[in-house]
């Protein structure tokens, strides 16, 4: 839209079906978004209007809500779903607080998708060889890129906590500061967009796939969650003596109740399960633990005022609005129904069958499709539309023969 049109308040409209567009560009049957495929209104959030600092030509980006012309949020909108979850907390006098940890890879350009990704050539003329995890000098070879990333984050008002090199080759992680869930979802979305745009300027490729490289760690989007009282700001997960409260336990119980049903929302792509299939630090279970990274739900070591629950299931490829909405909705469900969690696990453990999760996209979509909890929390229209769109993607994947199949199976009798 032109700047003049935007400033005049001209309404921007978009077909409802676009909210169910799959990643290849196609759409499920029109019955999932209305046979007429009528329009929605894109209503800009005044707090999320940003001049794009990486663009030489003056450009701006406005994050919008997708609303029906009646003024109600579209049930197909993931941002709208998150706002609805936050409103349900507010109705109980509560406010959730979240922070996201986003991991990503920085690669050289990859014009041939049949070839593996490769680390970029750094300032020293060499490619990283995989020994730089948590090194204080590990990103020096990409210093011009990261310098502009930091500058653009400041220009967009994206406060950062910590930035580090992660376990994988040319893999990095940023921790965003905790705050309002809608704000953090917006910031996570903006940061991913920023990364890719700045990378292109520097002749690089940023990849937020869950598992872009074999035999190395995948990329997560861990979600840290706490709940405070509206007004006082008191963390309801801790009592006056600093001990865990019943609300804290019920929140964990709700997380466990929804984890398997919502796996397809946390791990939305075929590649997501490559990360979960290799569970080191990427746990595909609904166990909970005090500071054990093998558990899907980890309670980080912290002071009572900062007591929180870390959901370690979502990958970097997850929609931040939807992943945060699903995690918080499950926790609130546990609070409302006073669900008790399983016993905490520590050390080496075997995952009980009741706390195991779907390990393929097909199984996860089947579980979501049959979930009464998902229907109750997100509505039939959204769940059926989401499953239909993701089923198209899964079918497209199975329509291709992979290099592994040609390499290993072609010579078989």
C-alpha positions as CSV (number, residue, x, y, z in Angstrom):
1,X,0.0,0.0,0.0
2,X,1.3,3.5,-0.7
3,X,2.1,5.7,2.3
4,X,-0.5,8.2,1.2
5,X,-3.2,5.5,1.1
6,X,-2.2,4.2,4.5
7,X,-2.2,7.6,6.1
8,X,-5.6,8.4,4.6
9,X,-6.9,5.4,6.5
10,X,-7.8,3.4,3.4
11,X,-9.1,-0.1,4.4
12,X,-6.9,-2.9,3.2
13,X,-8.9,-6.1,2.5
14,X,-7.7,-9.7,1.9
15,X,-9.5,-12.9,0.9
16,X,-10.2,-15.1,4.0
17,X,-8.6,-18.1,2.3
18,X,-5.2,-16.5,2.4
19,X,-5.1,-17.3,6.1
20,X,-5.1,-21.0,5.2
21,X,-2.6,-20.7,2.3
22,X,-0.1,-23.6,2.6
23,X,3.6,-23.1,2.3
24,X,3.7,-24.3,-1.3
25,X,1.1,-21.6,-2.2
26,X,-2.0,-23.7,-2.6
27,X,-5.2,-23.7,-0.6
28,X,-7.5,-26.4,0.9
29,X,-11.1,-26.7,-0.2
30,X,-13.0,-23.5,0.0
31,X,-15.4,-25.0,2.6
32,X,-12.7,-24.5,5.2
33,X,-12.8,-20.7,4.8
34,X,-16.2,-20.1,3.3
35,X,-17.4,-21.0,-0.2
36,X,-17.6,-17.4,-1.2
37,X,-14.0,-16.7,-0.1
38,X,-15.1,-13.3,0.9
39,X,-12.8,-10.6,2.3
40,X,-11.4,-9.8,5.7
41,X,-10.2,-6.4,6.9
42,X,-6.5,-6.0,7.7
43,X,-6.5,-3.6,10.7
44,X,-3.1,-2.2,11.5
45,X,-1.9,-2.2,15.1
46,X,-0.8,1.4,15.8
47,X,1.9,0.1,18.2
48,X,3.4,-2.1,15.5
49,X,4.1,0.3,12.6
50,X,7.8,0.2,11.8
51,X,10.1,2.0,9.3
52,X,12.3,-0.8,7.9
53,X,15.9,0.3,8.6
54,X,17.5,-2.2,6.2
55,X,15.7,-0.9,3.1
56,X,17.4,1.8,1.0
57,X,14.0,2.9,-0.4
58,X,11.8,4.2,2.4
59,X,9.5,1.4,3.4
60,X,7.4,0.6,6.5
61,X,5.7,-2.5,7.8
62,X,2.5,-2.6,9.8
63,X,1.5,-5.7,11.7
64,X,-2.3,-6.1,11.2
65,X,-5.2,-8.0,12.8
66,X,-7.4,-10.0,10.4
67,X,-11.0,-9.0,11.3
68,X,-14.4,-9.8,10.0
69,X,-16.3,-6.7,8.7
70,X,-18.4,-7.1,11.8
71,X,-15.4,-6.1,13.9
72,X,-14.8,-9.5,15.4
73,X,-11.4,-11.2,15.0
74,X,-11.3,-13.9,12.3
75,X,-11.2,-17.3,13.9
76,X,-8.6,-18.2,11.3
77,X,-6.2,-15.6,12.5
78,X,-3.4,-16.9,14.7
79,X,-2.8,-13.4,16.1
80,X,-6.5,-13.2,16.9
81,X,-6.3,-16.6,18.6
82,X,-3.5,-15.4,20.9
83,X,-5.4,-12.2,21.8
84,X,-8.4,-14.4,22.7
85,X,-6.2,-16.5,25.1
86,X,-4.8,-13.4,26.7
87,X,-8.4,-12.1,27.2
88,X,-9.4,-15.4,28.9
89,X,-6.6,-14.9,31.4
90,X,-7.7,-11.3,32.0
91,X,-11.2,-12.4,32.8
92,X,-9.7,-14.3,35.7
93,X,-7.7,-11.3,36.9
94,X,-4.5,-12.7,35.5
95,X,-1.9,-11.8,32.8
96,X,0.6,-14.3,31.3
97,X,4.2,-13.3,30.8
98,X,6.4,-14.9,28.2
99,X,9.8,-14.8,26.7
100,X,11.0,-16.6,23.5
101,X,14.5,-18.1,22.8
102,X,14.9,-18.4,19.0
103,X,17.7,-20.4,17.4
104,X,18.7,-20.0,13.7
105,X,21.4,-20.9,11.3
106,X,23.4,-18.5,9.1
107,X,24.5,-20.2,5.8
108,X,26.1,-19.3,2.5
109,X,23.6,-18.9,-0.4
110,X,22.1,-22.3,-1.4
111,X,20.8,-21.9,-5.0
112,X,20.6,-25.7,-5.4
113,X,18.2,-27.2,-2.8
114,X,19.4,-30.7,-3.6
115,X,22.8,-29.7,-2.0
116,X,23.3,-29.5,1.8
117,X,23.6,-26.1,3.5
118,X,27.2,-24.8,4.1
119,X,28.5,-22.3,6.6
120,X,29.4,-18.9,5.1
121,X,33.0,-17.8,4.5
122,X,34.0,-15.6,7.4
123,X,36.3,-12.5,7.5
124,X,39.2,-14.9,7.9
125,X,38.4,-16.6,4.5
126,X,37.4,-19.9,6.1
127,X,34.2,-21.7,6.9
128,X,33.3,-22.5,10.4
129,X,34.1,-26.1,11.2
130,X,31.8,-26.7,14.2
131,X,33.9,-26.0,17.3
132,X,32.6,-22.6,18.2
133,X,29.6,-23.4,20.5
134,X,29.3,-20.6,23.2
135,X,32.6,-19.1,22.1
136,X,33.0,-15.3,22.7
137,X,34.7,-15.0,19.3
138,X,32.6,-17.4,17.3
139,X,30.6,-14.7,15.4
140,X,33.6,-12.5,14.5
141,X,33.7,-13.9,11.0
142,X,30.1,-12.6,10.6
143,X,30.7,-9.3,12.4
144,X,29.3,-7.0,9.7
145,X,26.1,-9.0,9.5
146,X,25.5,-9.1,13.2
147,X,26.4,-5.5,13.6
148,X,23.6,-4.5,11.3
149,X,21.3,-7.0,13.0
150,X,21.9,-5.2,16.3
151,X,21.4,-1.8,14.7
152,X,18.1,-2.9,13.0
153,X,16.8,-4.4,16.2
154,X,17.4,-1.1,18.0
155,X,15.7,0.8,15.2
156,X,12.6,-1.5,15.5
157,X,12.6,-1.3,19.3
158,X,13.4,-5.0,19.8
159,X,15.2,-5.3,23.1
160,X,17.5,-8.3,23.3
161,X,18.7,-10.1,26.4
162,X,21.5,-12.5,25.3
163,X,22.9,-13.5,22.0
164,X,25.2,-16.5,21.6
165,X,26.6,-19.1,19.3
166,X,24.7,-22.4,19.7
167,X,25.7,-26.0,19.3
168,X,25.4,-26.3,15.6
169,X,27.7,-25.2,12.8
170,X,27.0,-21.5,12.3
171,X,24.0,-21.7,14.6
172,X,23.0,-18.9,16.9
173,X,20.4,-18.0,19.5
174,X,18.8,-14.9,20.7
175,X,16.8,-14.5,24.0
176,X,14.2,-11.8,23.8
177,X,13.2,-10.0,27.0
178,X,10.1,-11.3,28.8
179,X,6.8,-9.4,28.6
180,X,3.3,-9.3,27.2
181,X,2.7,-12.4,25.0
182,X,1.3,-10.5,22.1
183,X,4.2,-8.1,22.1
184,X,6.7,-11.0,22.3
185,X,5.0,-12.8,19.4
186,X,5.2,-9.6,17.3
187,X,8.8,-9.2,18.3
188,X,9.7,-12.8,17.4
189,X,8.0,-12.4,14.0
190,X,9.7,-9.1,13.3
191,X,13.1,-10.5,14.4
192,X,12.8,-13.5,12.0
193,X,11.8,-11.1,9.2
194,X,14.7,-8.8,10.0
195,X,17.2,-11.7,10.1
196,X,16.4,-12.8,6.6
197,X,16.3,-9.4,5.1
198,X,19.6,-8.3,6.6
199,X,21.2,-11.6,5.6
200,X,20.3,-11.0,2.0
201,X,22.1,-7.7,2.1
202,X,25.2,-9.4,3.2
203,X,25.1,-12.3,0.8
204,X,24.0,-14.8,3.4
205,X,21.0,-17.0,4.0
206,X,19.3,-17.3,7.4
207,X,17.4,-20.5,7.9
208,X,14.8,-21.1,10.6
209,X,14.1,-24.7,9.7
210,X,13.8,-27.0,12.7
211,X,16.5,-29.3,11.4
212,X,18.5,-27.9,8.4
213,X,21.6,-30.0,8.9
214,X,22.0,-33.8,9.6
215,X,24.1,-34.9,12.5
216,X,23.8,-31.6,14.3
217,X,21.5,-29.9,16.7
218,X,18.2,-28.5,15.5
219,X,16.7,-25.1,16.1
220,X,14.1,-24.5,18.8
221,X,11.9,-21.6,19.9
222,X,11.6,-22.3,23.6
223,X,8.8,-20.4,25.4
224,X,9.2,-19.3,29.0
225,X,5.9,-18.7,30.7
226,X,4.7,-17.2,34.0
227,X,1.5,-15.8,35.2
228,X,1.0,-12.6,37.3
229,X,-2.0,-10.9,39.0
230,X,-3.4,-8.0,37.1
231,X,-2.6,-4.8,39.1
232,X,-0.2,-6.1,41.6
233,X,2.1,-8.0,39.1
234,X,2.6,-10.8,41.7
235,X,3.9,-14.0,40.2
236,X,1.1,-16.5,41.1
237,X,3.5,-19.4,40.7
238,X,5.1,-18.5,44.0
239,X,3.5,-18.0,47.5
240,X,4.6,-15.5,50.1
241,X,7.2,-17.9,51.4
242,X,8.6,-18.4,47.9
243,X,7.2,-21.9,47.5
244,X,5.4,-23.2,44.4
245,X,1.7,-22.7,44.5
246,X,-1.2,-24.9,43.5
247,X,-1.7,-22.6,40.5
248,X,1.9,-23.4,39.4
249,X,1.2,-27.1,39.6
250,X,-2.2,-26.8,37.8
251,X,-0.5,-24.8,35.0
252,X,2.0,-27.6,34.5
253,X,-0.9,-30.1,34.6
254,X,-2.6,-28.2,31.8
255,X,0.6,-28.1,29.7
256,X,0.9,-31.8,30.0
257,X,-2.8,-32.3,29.1
258,X,-2.4,-30.4,25.9
259,X,1.1,-31.2,24.8
260,X,0.4,-34.3,22.6
261,X,-2.9,-32.8,21.2
262,X,-1.0,-29.6,20.2
263,X,2.2,-31.1,18.9
264,X,1.2,-30.2,15.3
265,X,0.9,-26.5,16.4
266,X,4.4,-26.5,18.0
267,X,6.0,-28.7,15.3
268,X,4.1,-27.6,12.1
269,X,6.3,-29.1,9.3
270,X,7.6,-32.4,8.1
271,X,11.1,-31.2,9.0
272,X,10.0,-30.4,12.6
273,X,10.1,-34.1,13.4
274,X,13.7,-34.5,12.2
275,X,14.5,-32.3,15.2
276,X,12.3,-34.2,17.6
277,X,13.5,-37.6,16.4
278,X,16.9,-36.8,17.7
279,X,15.8,-35.8,21.2
280,X,19.1,-34.5,22.7
281,X,18.0,-31.1,24.1
282,X,14.9,-31.3,21.8
283,X,12.7,-33.4,24.0
284,X,9.6,-35.0,22.4
285,X,7.8,-35.7,25.6
286,X,5.4,-34.1,28.1
287,X,7.5,-34.8,31.2
288,X,8.4,-32.0,33.5
289,X,11.5,-31.5,35.6
290,X,13.4,-29.0,37.6
291,X,16.3,-27.9,35.3
292,X,16.5,-31.0,33.2
293,X,16.8,-30.3,29.5
294,X,15.6,-33.8,28.6
295,X,12.1,-32.9,29.7
296,X,9.6,-31.2,27.4
297,X,8.6,-28.9,30.3
298,X,11.6,-27.6,32.2
299,X,11.5,-25.4,35.4
300,X,14.7,-23.3,35.1
301,X,16.6,-22.5,38.2
302,X,15.4,-19.1,39.3
303,X,14.3,-17.0,42.3
304,X,10.7,-17.4,43.4
305,X,9.7,-14.1,41.7
306,X,10.9,-15.4,38.4
307,X,9.5,-19.0,38.7
308,X,8.4,-20.0,35.3
309,X,7.7,-23.0,33.0
310,X,9.8,-23.5,29.8
311,X,8.0,-25.3,27.0
312,X,10.9,-26.8,25.0
313,X,8.8,-28.5,22.3
314,X,8.3,-25.7,19.7
315,X,10.9,-25.4,16.9
316,X,12.2,-22.3,15.2
317,X,9.8,-23.0,12.4
318,X,6.7,-22.6,14.6
319,X,4.3,-19.7,14.1
320,X,5.1,-17.6,17.3
321,X,1.5,-16.4,17.7
322,X,0.1,-19.9,17.5
323,X,2.8,-21.6,19.5
324,X,2.4,-19.1,22.4
325,X,-1.4,-19.2,22.2
326,X,-1.4,-23.0,22.3
327,X,1.0,-23.2,25.3
328,X,-0.8,-20.5,27.3
329,X,-4.2,-22.0,26.5
330,X,-3.1,-25.4,27.8
331,X,-1.8,-23.8,31.0
332,X,-5.0,-21.9,31.6
333,X,-7.0,-25.0,31.0
334,X,-5.0,-26.7,33.8
335,X,-5.6,-23.8,36.1
336,X,-9.4,-23.7,35.4
337,X,-9.8,-27.4,35.9
338,X,-7.2,-27.8,38.7
339,X,-5.3,-30.5,36.8
340,X,-2.5,-32.2,38.7
341,X,0.8,-32.9,36.9
342,X,2.6,-36.1,36.9
343,X,5.6,-36.5,39.3
344,X,8.6,-34.5,38.3
345,X,11.5,-36.5,36.7
346,X,15.2,-36.0,37.2
347,X,18.4,-37.5,35.8
348,X,18.1,-40.3,33.2
349,X,14.6,-41.4,32.6
350,X,12.3,-43.4,30.3
351,X,9.3,-41.5,29.0
352,X,6.0,-43.1,30.1
353,X,3.7,-43.9,27.3
354,X,1.1,-41.5,28.6
355,X,3.6,-38.6,28.3
356,X,5.0,-39.5,24.8
357,X,4.2,-37.3,21.8
358,X,3.4,-37.9,18.2
359,X,6.7,-38.4,16.3
360,X,5.6,-37.6,12.7
361,X,3.5,-34.8,11.2
362,X,0.9,-37.4,10.1
363,X,0.4,-38.7,13.6
364,X,0.4,-35.2,15.0
365,X,-2.3,-34.0,12.6
366,X,-4.4,-37.1,13.3
367,X,-4.1,-36.4,17.1
368,X,-5.0,-32.7,16.6
369,X,-8.0,-33.5,14.3
370,X,-9.4,-35.8,17.0
371,X,-8.7,-33.5,19.9
372,X,-11.8,-32.2,21.7
373,X,-9.5,-30.0,23.8
374,X,-8.2,-28.3,20.7
375,X,-11.8,-27.7,19.4
376,X,-12.8,-26.3,22.8
377,X,-9.9,-23.9,23.0
378,X,-9.5,-22.8,19.4
379,X,-12.8,-23.7,17.7
380,X,-13.8,-26.1,15.0
381,X,-13.2,-23.6,12.1
382,X,-9.6,-23.0,13.0
383,X,-8.6,-26.6,13.8
384,X,-10.2,-28.1,10.7
385,X,-8.8,-25.4,8.5
386,X,-5.3,-25.8,10.0
387,X,-5.4,-29.6,9.6
388,X,-6.6,-29.2,6.0
389,X,-3.8,-26.8,5.1
390,X,-1.1,-28.9,6.7
391,X,-2.4,-32.1,5.1
392,X,-1.8,-30.5,1.7
393,X,1.8,-29.8,2.7
394,X,2.2,-33.4,3.9
395,X,0.8,-34.8,0.7
396,X,3.1,-32.6,-1.3
397,X,6.1,-33.9,0.6
398,X,5.1,-37.5,-0.1
399,X,4.7,-36.7,-3.8
400,X,8.5,-36.4,-4.0
401,X,11.2,-39.1,-4.0
402,X,14.1,-38.1,-1.8
403,X,17.8,-38.6,-2.5
404,X,18.1,-41.1,0.3
405,X,15.5,-43.3,-1.4
406,X,17.3,-43.2,-4.7
407,X,20.7,-43.8,-3.1
408,X,19.8,-46.6,-0.8
409,X,16.8,-48.4,-2.3
410,X,17.4,-48.3,-6.0
411,X,19.9,-51.2,-5.8
412,X,17.7,-53.4,-3.7
413,X,16.4,-56.6,-5.3
